[in-house]
Amino acid sequence: MATIETVYVGGLRTNNTHLQSGTQIITDAPTDNQGKGEAFSPTDLLATSLGTCMLTTMAIRTAKHGINLDDASVAVTKIMAADPRRVSEIVVQFKFTIKYTDEQKKLLEDAALTCPVYFSLSEKLVKTVDFGW
């Protein structure tokens, strides 16, 4: 069974529906590739999925250990390359409002660096992660 249904709606834009929840995301081609840049581009979603997967995996792991992850955030930067056009690097920068012990930091780092998206991305894609400790 499909997870997502994508419909091309014209103008280099798609409408994507998560079939289980009905939630929708619109994508638009970026301005540097003939689009309007009015929504997430497909490559923006690729970069977003790494940051959100890392943070979600950290939350799953910290909940098991009674560690508070509230207000943690991640800034994601996507770096493009040409020939062929692709994402060449994703930079992930974490920001934490809570001070953690060295043991907790290790647990957080391990969780982030073992998330499913991290392992699903090509080894050729540079993944730069800054935990900001």
C-alpha positions in Angstrom: 0.0 0.0 0.0 1.3 3.5 -0.9 2.4 5.9 1.8 2.2 9.1 -0.2 0.2 10.2 -3.2 1.8 13.0 -5.4 -0.2 14.9 -8.0 1.5 17.3 -10.4 -0.7 20.4 -10.4 1.2 22.5 -13.0 3.7 25.3 -12.8 6.4 23.0 -11.5 4.4 22.3 -8.4 3.1 19.1 -6.8 0.6 18.4 -4.1 1.5 15.5 -1.8 -0.8 13.7 0.5 0.2 11.5 3.4 -2.4 8.8 3.0 -2.6 7.7 6.6 -3.2 11.2 8.0 -4.4 13.2 5.1 -1.8 15.8 5.7 -0.6 17.7 2.6 2.6 19.3 1.6 3.0 21.4 -1.6 6.4 21.4 -3.4 7.6 24.0 -5.8 10.7 24.1 -8.0 13.3 26.5 -6.5 14.0 29.9 -8.2 17.4 28.7 -9.3 15.7 25.9 -11.3 12.9 27.6 -13.1 10.4 27.6 -10.2 8.8 30.2 -8.0 10.3 29.1 -4.8 7.0 29.5 -3.0 7.1 26.2 -1.1 9.6 23.5 -0.1 11.5 22.1 -3.1 11.9 18.4 -3.3 15.6 18.8 -2.3 14.5 21.0 0.6 12.4 18.1 1.8 15.4 15.7 1.5 17.4 18.0 3.8 14.5 18.5 6.1 14.0 14.8 6.5 17.5 14.4 7.8 17.1 17.1 10.5 13.6 15.9 11.5 14.7 12.3 11.6 17.7 13.0 13.8 15.6 15.1 16.2 12.8 12.5 16.3 15.2 9.6 16.9 16.8 11.6 19.7 13.4 12.2 21.3 12.6 8.5 21.1 15.9 7.6 22.8 15.7 10.3 25.4 12.2 9.4 26.4 13.4 5.9 27.3 16.0 7.4 29.6 13.9 10.2 31.2 16.0 12.9 29.5 14.2 16.2 28.7 14.6 17.3 25.0 12.1 20.1 25.1 12.9 23.1 22.9 15.8 21.4 21.1 16.0 22.7 17.6 17.9 22.0 14.4 18.9 24.3 11.6 19.5 22.6 8.3 21.5 24.0 5.3 21.3 22.3 1.9 24.2 22.8 -0.4 23.7 22.1 -4.1 26.2 21.0 -6.8 26.0 20.8 -10.5 26.8 18.2 -13.2 24.6 16.5 -12.2 22.4 18.8 -10.2 22.2 17.3 -6.7 22.4 17.9 -3.0 26.1 17.6 -2.3 26.1 18.4 1.4 23.6 18.8 4.3 24.7 20.8 7.3 22.8 20.1 10.5 23.3 22.4 13.5 21.6 21.6 16.8 20.6 24.0 19.5 19.8 22.8 23.0 18.4 24.9 25.8 19.2 22.3 28.4 22.7 21.5 29.6 23.5 17.8 29.3 26.0 15.5 31.0 28.8 13.9 28.9 26.9 10.6 29.1 23.7 12.3 27.9 25.5 14.0 25.1 26.9 10.7 23.9 23.4 9.2 23.9 22.0 12.2 21.9 24.8 12.0 19.4 24.5 8.3 18.9 20.7 8.6 18.4 21.1 11.3 15.8 23.8 9.6 13.9 21.9 6.3 13.7 18.5 7.7 12.5 17.0 5.9 9.5 17.4 8.8 7.1 21.1 9.3 7.9 21.7 5.6 7.0 19.4 5.9 3.9 21.3 8.7 2.3 24.2 8.0 -0.1 27.7 7.8 1.4 28.7 10.3 -1.3 26.4 12.9 0.3 28.4 14.9 2.9 26.6 15.1 6.2 28.1 17.7 8.5 26.6 17.6 12.0 27.3 20.2 14.7 25.8 19.4 18.1 27.0 22.8 19.5 28.3 21.4 22.7 
